[in-house]
Amino acid sequence: MLHCLWDSISFPTLLIFLIVFLFVADYMKNRNPKNFPPTPLRLPFIGHLYLMDFKDPIGAVMKLTEKYGDIVGTSMGSMKFVIVNGMRLVKEVLVNQGENFLERPEMPIEKDMSGKIGLINSSGHLWKAQRRFTLTTLRNFGLGKRSVEERIQEECRFLVDAIKDEQGECHAPLSAAGLKGTIVMTNITSVMFDKNEWETPDTFNPQHFLKDGKFWKRESFLAFSIGKRACLGELLARSELFLFFTSLLQKFTFQAPPDTTLSLQCVMGITMAPQPYKICAVPR
């Protein structure tokens, strides 16, 4: 009888049944819990991949934020993500509830590339051990001591001399508690370009950091992130940036060549960097 029943089912009918079964199975497996944040329409199997712009992923996330609010739920395949935007919520996740968001998810591509090595992808005791080792190593190199400043100033002098020696050249090499099983991502870009935090977020404006003619440390400037997962090299980076820029600006005026557009591009979907460019270093 089963053989006769099987013979009576046409191939198109079987195919439709199989497709419906897979769609229902995908929906049951990946349906969102009751407290999941607002989320765009999810397509079976691929989730929200169709909304991603891999040339400008940060821009794609910002568009979702404008439509769905500061907490957006997404999924890529079977992996669920919650994207947190804005200074108040980013601080809540990384500082006020920092202990609850220390762990890192197991991403197949990251596992193949770096395993659990390093401070970015590691978690638990391994992360704490590597963090301790990194801090100790930085201190052994002189982090926070006068010797580091002297070494940086020496490198600045080499760079200034190298630019002066570039005869006939007009450019310098100068570049400036989530849901269980859900990956929580804090969108730092949403803070750095927040119109509620910055007077002119889309324009280079030194006045953002000045108050009554003096330097003003803005809480919403999160270039190195905040909380326990903040960049350990922040102090060293700030020292290098300050000393290099002041040394160069004392000797040169930097100008973009004619018909040159300076702009930023997304790198690996997680940070912004200048596109390759040339710059004119004019002696003062």
SEMI-58087 format. One record per atom (N, C-alpha, C): x, y, z. Coordinates in steps of 0.2 Angstrom, whole numbers, plus 5000, padded with zeros to 4 digits. Atoms other than C-alpha are relative to their C-alpha. Example, Ala and Ser with C-alpha at 12.3 -4.5 7.8 and 13.67 -1.06 7.14 Angstrom:
500449945000;506249785039;500450065000;499649944999;506849955036;499650055003;
This chain:
500449945000;500050005000;500450065000;499649945000;501450125004;500350014994;499750005006;502250084988;499550044995;500549975004;500650134979;499950075001;500149934998;500450294989;500650044998;499449965002;502250344985;499950014992;500149995007;501850314966;499550054998;500549955002;500350424967;500250075001;499849934998;501250574974;500550024994;499649975006;501950684959;500650035003;499449974998;503650754960;499950085002;500149944997;503050934961;499750015007;500350004994;501950894975;500549995006;499550024995;503350814985;500550065001;499649944999;504450964981;499750065004;500449954996;503151084988;500049985007;500050024993;502950985003;500750005004;499350004997;504850975006;500150085002;499949934999;504951165004;499650035006;500449974994;503551205016;500349975006;499850034993;504251085029;500750035002;499449974998;505951165028;499950075002;500249934997;505151345030;499849995007;500350014993;504151285045;500649985005;499550024996;505651195052;500550065002;499649944999;506751355050;499750055004;500349954995;505451465058;499949985007;500150024993;505151355073;500750005003;499450004997;507051345076;500350075001;499749935000;507451535073;499550055002;500549954998;505851615080;500350045006;499749964995;506251755092;499649995006;500450014993;505851745111;499650075001;500549954999;504551855118;500350075001;499749944998;505751995124;500550024995;499549985005;506752005108;499850074997;500149935002;506952195102;499750004993;500249995006;506152255086;500449984994;499650035005;506752165070;499750014993;500350005007;506552185051;499749934998;500250065003;505752055041;500549954999;499550055000;506751895042;499849954994;500150055006;506951785026;500349935003;499750074998;507151595029;500749994998;499350025001;508851525031;500550065000;499449955000;509851685027;499850065005;500249954995;508951795040;500050074997;500049935002;509351985037;500750014996;499549995004;510851955026;499950054994;500249965006;509852035012;500050085001;500049934998;509952205022;500750035000;499449984998;511752205024;500450034993;499649975005;512852325013;500749985002;499450024998;514552235014;500650064998;499549945002;515452395006;499950055006;500149954995;514652505020;499649975005;500450044995;514052385034;499850055006;500249954995;514052535047;499450044998;500549965002;512952635036;499349965000;500650045000;511752485034;499750005007;500250004993;511652475053;499650065002;500349944998;511252655055;499350014997;500650005004;509852645042;499549965004;500550044996;509052505053;499950035007;500149964993;509352615069;499450054999;500549955001;508352755061;499349974999;500750025001;506852645057;499849965006;500250044995;506852525072;500250025007;499849974994;507652625086;500749985002;499350014997;509152615097;500249935002;499850074999;509052425100;499649964995;500350045005;508852315085;500249935000;499850075000;508752135083;500149984993;499950035007;509452045068;500249935000;499850065000;509951875063;500449994993;499750025006;511251805050;500149935000;500150075000;510851635046;499649985006;500350024993;510451545063;500350045006;499749964995;511451675073;499650065001;500449944998;510551805082;500450065003;499649944998;511251985085;499550055003;500349944997;510652125096;500550064999;499649945001;511352295090;499850065005;500149954995;511452425104;500350074998;499849935002;511552615099;499950055005;500149944996;511752785107;500449995007;499549994994;512852845122;499749965006;500350034994;511652795136;500049935000;500050075001;511352615130;500749975000;499350035001;513152585125;500350005007;499749994994;513752645142;499649955005;500450054995;512352535151;500349934999;499750065001;513052385142;500749995002;499250004999;514952415143;500250015007;499849984993;515052495160;499549975005;500450024994;513552475171;499849925001;500150075000;513252295166;500649964996;499450025003;515052265160;500149925001;499850074998;515252095169;499549954996;500450045003;513752025160;500149994993;499950005007;514452065143;500749994998;499350015001;516252005145;500149944995;499950065004;516051845135;500050014993;500049995007;516351825117;499749944996;500350065003;515351715105;500549964996;499650045005;516051575095;499850014993;500149985007;516151635077;500449954996;499650055004;516651495065;500650034996;499449975004;517751615054;500550035005;499549984996;518551685069;500449955003;499750064997;518951515076;500549974995;499650035005;519751465060;500650054999;499549955001;520751625059;500550015006;499649984994;521351655077;499949955006;500250044994;520551525088;499850045006;500149964994;520551595106;500650045002;499449964999;522151685104;499950085000;500149935000;522151875108;499550025004;500549974995;521151995118;499350014997;500649985003;519752025105;499549945001;500450065001;519051845103;500049965006;500050044995;519551765119;499550025006;500549994994;518451745135;500249965006;499950044993;518451685153;500750015002;499350004997;520151635161;500550024995;499449985005;521151645145;500050074998;500049925002;520551825141;500450035006;499749974994;521051875159;500749995000;499350015000;522751795158;500350044995;499649965006;523151875141;499950075001;500049924999;522552045147;500550015005;499549994995;523652025162;500750014997;499350015004;525151975151;500150074996;500049945004;524752125139;500250065004;499949944996;524652255153;500850005003;499350014997;526352185161;500550024994;499649985005;527152195144;500150074998;500049935002;526652365140;500350045005;499649964995;527252425157;500749995000;499250025001;528952335154;500350044994;499849965005;529052435138;500050085002;500049934998;528852595148;499350045000;500749965000;526952635147;499950035006;500149964994;526552775158;500650035003;499449974998;528352825160;500350054996;499749955004;529452965154;500449974994;499650035005;530552845144;499649994993;500450015006;529052805132;499950074996;500149935003;528752995128;500750024996;499449985003;530653015124;500149964994;500050045006;530552865112;499650024994;500549975005;529052935103;500350064997;499749945002;529853105102;500649994995;499550025004;531353025094;499849974993;500350025006;530252935081;499750064996;500249945003;529453105078;500550044996;499549965003;531053185074;500249964993;499950045006;531453045061;499550014995;500549995005;529853065053;500050074997;499949935002;530053255052;500650014995;499550005005;531753235044;499949964994;500150045006;531153105032;499650044995;500449965004;529853225026;500450064997;499549955003;531153365024;500449984994;499550025005;532253255014;499649984993;500450025006;530853215001;500050064995;500049955005;531453324988;499649994993;500450015006;530253354973;499449965001;500750044998;528853254982;499650055004;500449954997;527353344988;499549965005;500550044995;526553205000;500449975005;499750034995;526953125016;499649945002;500450064997;526452945023;499750015006;500349984994;525353015036;499249985000;500750025000;523652935041;499850015007;500349984994;522853005053;499749935004;500050075001;511052075152;499649984994;500350025006;510852015133;499649945001;500450065000;509751875128;500549945000;499650065000;510451695131;500149984992;499850035006;511351635115;499950064994;500149945004;511151815107;500750045000;499349965000;512751915102;499850075000;500149934999;512652085108;500550044998;499549965003;513552215098;499850085001;500149934998;513752395104;500350044994;499949965006;513752515089;500450075002;499649944998;515152645094;499950064995;500149955005;514852735077;499450045002;500749964999;513052785083;500250055006;499949954995;513852875098;500550064997;499649965003;515252955088;499750054995;500449965005;513953025075;499350025003;500749994997;512553055087;499950085000;500149935000;511753225084;499850035007;500249984993;511153235102;500750015004;499449994996;512953225108;500550054997;499549965003;513953325095;499650064996;500449955004;513453495087;500049994993;500050015007;514053455070;500449934999;499750065000;514353265070;500349984993;499850025007;514653245051;500650054997;499549955003;515953385050;500650005005;499449994996;517753405057;500050065003;500149944996;517553525071;500450005006;499650004994;518953555084;499650035006;500449974994;517653655094;499649955004;500350054996;516853495099;500449995007;499650024995;518353475111;500250065004;499849944997;518453655117;499550035004;500549974996;517553745131;500350065004;499749944997;517953925136;500850004998;499350005002;519553905126;500549955002;499650054997;520153755135;499849934998;500250075002;520153565131;499549985004;500650034997;518553485135;500049924999;500050075002;518553295137;499349985000;500750025001;516953235130;499949925002;500250074998;516153075138;499849964994;500250045006;515453025121;500549994995;499450025004;517153015113;500349935001;499850074998;517352825113;500449974995;499650025005;518752805100;500349935003;499750064997;519452665112;499549965003;500550044997;517852595118;500050025008;500049994993;517452595137;499949935003;500150064996;517252465151;500649955000;499550054999;518252305154;500449984993;499850025007;518452275135;500350064996;499749945004;519152445131;500849984998;499350015002;520852455122;500550015005;499549994995;522252425133;500650054998;499549965002;523452525122;499850084999;500249935001;522452685124;500550055002;499649954997;523652775135;500650014995;499450005005;525152735122;499750034994;500249975007;524052785107;499950075001;500149934999;523552945115;500750045000;499449974999;525352985119;500350014993;499750005007;525952945101;499650054996;500449965005;524553035092;500150075002;499949934998;524853195103;500750024998;499349985001;526753195101;500150004992;499950005007;526753155082;499650054997;500449955004;525353275077;500350075002;499749944999;526153415087;500750024997;499449995003;527853385081;500050024992;500149995007;527253375063;499750074998;500349945001;526153525064;500450065002;499549944998;527553635072;500450014994;499549995005;528553605056;499750014993;500350005006;527253585042;499350025000;500849995001;525553645035;499849944995;500250065004;524653495028;499450024996;500549985004;523553525013;499949944995;500150055005;522653405001;500250034993;499849985007;523253414983;499350024996;500649985004;522053494970;499649944998;500450055003;520553384965;500149935004;499950064995;520853264980;499450005005;500550004995;519453204991;500249955005;499850044994;519853145008;499349975003;500650034997;518553015015;500249945004;499850064996;518452865027;499649944997;500350065002;518052685023;499949955005;500150054995;517452545033;500549944999;499550055001;518752415037;499849945004;500250064997;518252235041;499350015004;500749994997;516552305046;500050025007;500049984993;517152365063;500350065001;499649934998;518152525061;500050044994;500049955005;518352675050;500850024999;499349985002;520052715041;500050054994;500049965006;520552845028;500149964994;499850035006;520552785010;500750024998;499449975002;522252795002;500050064997;500049935003;522752974998;500750025001;499449965000;524153094995;499950065004;500149944996;524453245006;500650054999;499549965001;525553395003;500350035007;499749974994;526753445018;500450064998;499649945002;527253625016;500350035006;499649984995;528653685027;499750075003;500349944997;528053825039;500650055000;
